[in-house]
């Protein structure tokens, strides 16, 4: 297994250097056990291609997205202003994140509070690196011929109209991409958005993540590809609900690329 390093912005700045990109890890990528694997996979890729990046470490706090979605605008603005002060203090220009919630909040809601940055989702950066030839997949890799279905997360898809980048990333795996009936602009939410991740669902006939997982299973795919740590949790729980953990795997795009490159 390849070694990986994620330098701190404070360490680089102390040496008189600036990172090309700030990797915003996010709460899930920092603390959730499953999402940590996504963080590690993405860092391995950044190391592999030689991008000069850094993380904030303990200086990074929640973007405030869950507070805003839950209706606490005051708390959101407090958290956002704190982060903006740190980012501007380090003169950060470009941010990449593996979380669509962080991506959407920093890109679309921080500018009104004085936080203006170029913000990209890791799916976009991965596509760029593939297009530039900096990421190459070995012929006949571990995913060749396998059926993969891709779940459009709400905040990357409908909120920011990013549909092609993740699919182009999957194309290089030489797998068969099979779409769910509800995809792209008509994709179905996994149920985690709008702060729903942090509460029990309202009463109904079926949990929405189970509904979405059923749609994924109907494609015949053995791999469900996600681009969001919240979606990862909901889809993984859906697969467990259907008792399909041995046959169906849920992976983030970065994990698939890292695995295909044996990083």
C-alpha positions in Angstrom: 0.0 0.0 0.0 1.4 3.4 -1.0 2.3 5.9 1.6 0.5 9.2 1.6 1.0 12.6 3.1 -1.2 15.6 3.7 0.8 18.7 4.7 -0.8 21.5 6.8 -1.3 24.9 5.3 0.3 26.5 8.4 3.5 24.4 7.9 3.8 25.4 4.2 3.1 29.1 4.9 5.7 29.0 7.7 8.2 27.9 5.1 7.2 30.7 2.8 5.3 28.4 0.4 1.7 28.3 -0.7 -0.4 25.3 -1.7 -1.7 25.0 -5.3 -4.9 23.7 -3.9 -6.4 23.6 -0.4 -8.1 20.2 0.2 -11.2 20.9 2.3 -11.7 17.6 4.1 -15.1 18.3 5.7 -16.7 16.8 8.9 -17.5 13.4 7.4 -14.1 13.0 5.7 -12.5 13.8 9.1 -14.6 11.9 11.6 -16.8 9.3 9.9 -15.0 6.0 9.7 -16.3 5.1 6.2 -15.7 8.6 4.8 -12.1 8.6 6.1 -11.3 6.0 3.5 -12.5 8.4 0.8 -10.2 11.1 2.2 -7.2 8.7 2.2 -8.0 7.6 -1.4 -8.1 11.2 -2.6 -4.9 12.2 -0.8 -3.2 9.2 -2.4 -4.3 10.3 -5.8 -3.1 13.9 -5.2 0.3 12.5 -4.0 0.4 10.2 -7.1 0.0 13.0 -9.6 2.2 15.4 -7.7 -0.2 18.2 -6.9 1.0 20.6 -4.3 -1.9 20.7 -1.8 -2.4 21.2 1.9 -5.2 20.8 4.5 -6.2 23.1 7.4 -6.1 20.4 10.0 -7.4 21.6 13.3 -8.1 25.0 11.8 -10.9 23.6 9.6 -14.4 23.5 11.1 -17.8 22.7 9.8 -18.9 24.9 6.8 -22.2 25.4 8.6 -24.2 23.6 5.9 -26.2 21.4 8.3 -27.1 24.4 10.5 -28.3 26.4 7.5 -30.4 23.5 6.1 -31.9 23.0 9.5 -32.9 26.7 9.6 -30.3 28.2 12.0 -29.0 31.0 9.8 -27.3 32.8 12.7 -25.2 29.7 13.6 -24.4 29.2 9.9 -23.1 32.7 9.5 -21.0 32.4 12.7 -19.3 29.2 11.4 -18.9 30.5 7.9 -17.3 33.8 9.0 -14.9 31.9 11.2 -13.8 29.7 8.3 -13.6 32.7 5.9 -11.3 34.5 8.3 -8.9 31.5 8.3 -9.0 31.0 4.5 -8.5 34.6 3.8 -5.7 34.8 6.4 -3.8 32.2 4.4 -4.8 33.9 1.1 -6.4 30.7 -0.2 -7.4 30.9 -3.9 -8.5 27.4 -4.9 -10.3 24.8 -2.8 -11.2 21.1 -3.7 -13.5 19.0 -1.6 -14.9 15.5 -1.8 -18.2 16.6 -0.2 -20.9 18.2 -2.4 -22.4 19.8 0.7 -19.1 21.6 1.5 -18.6 22.3 -2.2 -22.1 24.0 -2.6 -21.8 26.0 0.6 -18.3 27.4 0.0 -18.9 28.0 -3.7 -22.3 29.5 -3.6 -22.9 30.9 -0.1 -19.5 32.0 1.2 -19.1 34.8 -1.4 -21.9 36.9 0.2 -19.9 36.8 3.5 -16.6 37.7 1.9 -15.3 34.3 1.0 -14.4 34.3 -2.7 -12.6 31.2 -3.9 -12.4 28.9 -6.9 -14.1 25.8 -5.6 -14.1 22.4 -7.4 -15.5 19.1 -6.4 -13.1 16.2 -6.5 -15.0 14.6 -9.4 -14.2 17.7 -11.5 -10.5 17.6 -10.5 -10.3 13.8 -11.2 -11.8 14.4 -14.7 -9.3 17.2 -15.3 -6.4 15.0 -14.3 -7.7 12.2 -16.6 -8.1 14.6 -19.5 -4.5 15.8 -19.0 -3.2 12.3 -18.9 -1.9 12.6 -15.4 -4.2 9.8 -14.2 -4.0 6.6 -16.3 -5.7 3.3 -15.6 -3.9 0.1 -16.4 -5.4 -2.0 -19.2 -7.7 -4.8 -18.1 -8.0 -3.4 -14.6 -9.9 -4.8 -11.7 -13.2 -3.1 -12.8 -13.0 -4.1 -16.5 -16.4 -5.4 -17.7 -18.1 -4.9 -14.3 -21.5 -3.1 -14.1 -21.4 0.2 -12.2 -24.3 2.5 -11.5 -23.8 6.1 -10.5 -25.9 8.0 -8.0 -26.2 11.7 -8.7 -26.0 13.6 -5.4 -28.4 16.5 -5.0 -25.8 19.1 -4.3 -23.5 18.1 -7.2 -26.3 17.4 -9.6 -29.4 19.4 -9.5 -27.9 22.2 -7.3 -24.8 22.7 -9.4 -25.5 21.0 -12.7 -22.4 18.7 -12.6 -23.4 15.5 -14.3 -20.7 14.7 -16.9 -17.5 14.9 -14.8 -18.3 11.9 -12.5 -19.4 9.8 -15.5 -16.2 10.6 -17.4 -14.2 9.5 -14.4 -16.1 6.2 -14.4 -15.5 5.7 -18.1 -11.8 5.2 -17.7 -12.4 2.2 -15.5 -13.4 0.3 -18.7 -16.5 -0.8 -16.8 -20.1 -0.8 -18.0 -22.0 2.2 -16.7 -25.7 1.4 -16.2 -28.0 4.3 -15.4 -30.8 4.2 -12.9 -34.3 5.2 -14.2 -34.1 8.4 -12.1 -30.7 10.0 -12.9 -29.1 13.3 -13.8 -31.7 16.1 -13.4 -34.4 13.6 -12.4 -32.1 11.8 -9.9 -33.7 10.8 -6.6 -32.3 12.1 -3.3 -30.7 9.5 -1.0 -32.5 11.1 1.9 -29.5 12.6 3.6 -29.8 16.2 2.4 -31.5 19.1 4.2 -30.0 18.0 7.6 -32.0 14.8 7.3 -28.7 12.9 7.9 -28.9 13.8 11.6 -32.4 12.8 12.5 -34.8 9.9 12.2 -37.0 9.9 9.1 -40.7 10.9 9.3 -43.2 8.1 9.2 -44.0 6.7 5.8 -44.3 3.6 3.8 -40.6 3.2 3.0 -37.3 5.0 3.8 -36.1 7.0 0.8 -32.6 5.5 0.9 -34.1 2.0 0.6 -36.2 3.2 -2.4 -33.0 4.6 -4.0 -31.0 1.4 -3.3 -33.8 -0.7 -4.9 -33.4 1.4 -8.0 -29.7 0.8 -8.0 -30.1 -3.0 -7.6 -32.6 -3.1 -10.5 -29.8 -2.0 -12.9 -27.9 -5.3 -12.2 -24.8 -3.4 -11.1 -22.5 -4.9 -8.5 -20.9 -1.5 -7.7 -22.8 1.7 -6.7 -20.6 4.8 -7.3 -21.1 7.8 -5.1 -19.6 11.3 -4.9 -20.7 12.3 -1.4 -20.0 10.9 2.1 -23.7 11.4 3.1 -24.9 9.5 0.1 -22.3 6.8 0.9 -23.8 6.3 4.3 -27.4 6.2 3.1 -26.7 3.9 0.1 -24.6 1.6 2.3 -27.4 1.4 4.8 -29.8 0.6 2.0 -27.6 -2.2 0.8 -27.5 -3.6 4.3 -31.3 -3.3 4.6 -31.5 -5.5 1.5 -28.8 -7.9 2.9 -26.7 -7.5 -0.2 -23.4 -6.4 1.4 -21.5 -9.4 0.0 -22.6 -8.9 -3.6 -23.0 -5.1 -3.9 -20.3 -2.6 -3.0 -20.6 1.2 -2.6 -17.5 3.2 -3.5 -16.7 6.8 -3.9 -15.2 7.9 -7.2 -11.8 8.6 -5.6 -11.8 5.1 -4.1 -12.5 3.5 -7.5 -9.6 5.5 -9.2 -7.2 4.7 -6.3 -8.1 1.0 -6.4 -7.8 0.8 -10.2 -4.3 2.4 -9.9 -3.4 0.1 -6.9 -2.6 3.2 -4.8 
